[in-house]
């Protein structure tokens, strides 16, 4: 009888501690993983990324320095998947999944599609670049507290803080 009570007490304590531990894991992540997907012509484009917040910080030129490769998200490298061959800013890119990096500047950005998709965001290797293009950022129509990507019929748009970076994508001509 005594052993049964001790066992029951131990099980109850284990249940209480495991419930408390699970409740702690329920906190929202600082940079939650999210996905943007859409059609560009007949190609499906999917962007997988982690979405950091501004949190009162100066983003462009400070948190994200100008002139340096940026993972264009948080945590693991942001990836872009194309289910068909596409043209990015007029240059061909084969169907597949690529890590997505940028080199921000005040007036022009370099957008990079890298062949190594599965990697931590800071493990960039220029030798694995599949394509680099130059795009022009613009002022956003509204403040975006969280980094986000949108896919529309003209391509993809990275938006964060007061900036948008459009990347023109079209279906590759056969």
N, C-alpha and C positions, 0 to 999 in steps of 0.2 A: 504494500500500500504506500509506504514511504517513497519507494523508488518511482511509483507512478506519479506522485505529487511533484517530485523533483523533476521528472521528465516533462510533465505538463508545464511547470514553471519555466523550464529552460526553453521549451518550444514557444511559449508566449513571449518571452524576452527576445528570442530570435526573430519572431514576427514583428515585434515593435521596432527593433533596430533595423531590420531590412526595409520596413515601410518608411522609416525616417531617412534612410540612405537613398531610397528611390525618390522621395520627395525633394531631396537636395539636387538630384539630377534633373529635375523638372525646370530649373531656372532657364530663362531664355539665353541662348548663346550670344556672345558679343557680336559675332559675324556669322549669322545663320546661313547654311547652304540653301540655295534656291536655284530655280531653273526658269529660263525664258525660252519659248519656242514659237515658231511661226513659219509661214511660207514666204518664200521669195521666188516668184514665178512658180515652177513646179517642184522646186527644191525645198525640203524641210530643213530649217536651221535651228539648232538647239544650243543654248549657252548654259553651262553649269558653272556656278560661281558661289563664293561666299561673300556676303553683303555687309561690309563694315558701315558704321555710322559716323557722321561728322562729329558729334559730341562737342560742339563749340570750338573745334580745332580749325586752323587754316589748312585746307587740304592741298591745293595746287601751289607748288613751289616750296612747301614746307614739309607736311606729312608725306606727300608724294613729291619728291624733288624733281625739278626740271632737268632734262638731259640725261636721266638714268633710267635703265630698264625697270619697269614696274609690272608686277604680276597681274595688274588690272582686276583686283579683288583681294581677298584675304585667304590665309591658310594655303590649301593646295592650289596649284595653278588653275586658273579659269580655263575651261575648255569650250571649244566651238566645234560642233559636229555638222557636217553637210552630208545629206544622203545622196546628192548628185554633184557632179562637177559644176563649179560656179566661176564667175568672174568677180574679183574683188578689186574695186577701183580700176576696172578695165584690164586686170591681169588674171590669168587662169590659175585656179586652185582645184586640185583633184578632190573628189568626194573623200571623206574621212573625218577623223577626230584630231584636232590640233590644240595644243596649249596656246593661250592668247595672252600676249604681252604687248605693252606699249612703251614708247619713250615720249613722255609728255614734254611739251614746250609751250610757251605762251601763245604762239601763233600757228604752229604746225605740230602735228603728232606723227610719230612713226608707229604703225600698227604691224604687229608681228604674229604670224601663224607658225608655230614651231611643231616639228614632227613628233616630239616627245610629249605625249598627252598626259600620261600618268606620272606626275612628279610633284614634289613640294614646290610651292610658288617661287622660292628663292634659288632654285637649282637650274636656272636658265643657262642654256648652252647655245650660243650664236651659231655654231656649226650645224645645228639641227634645224635651222630656219627653213621653212618651205616657201615662205613669201613674206616680203616687207612692202608696205605701201605707205604713202603719206596722205594724211587727211587734215582737215581744218576744223578745230573745235569751234563751238559757238556758245553764247550765253544761253542758259536754260530759261524757259519761260517762268519757271517757279523753282524754289529751293527744294532739293532732294536730300533729306536727312540720311537716307540709306543709298548706297551704291545700287544701281539697278541697270539691267539690260532690257531692251525691248527689241523684238524682231518684227519688222513690218515689210510691206511689199517692196521697199527700197533698200533694205539691208538691215543692219543692226545699229543700235544707238546705245552707247554707254552714257549714263547720266549720274552725276554725283555733285553735291553741293550746288553751285550755280553754273555748272558747265555740262554741256552735252558734246559727245564726240560721235558724229555719224560716220558710218562705214558703208559705202555703197556696194551692194551685192546684186548681181544679176545672174540668171541661169546661163550657163555656158552654151554657146552656139555650137551645133554639131556640123 
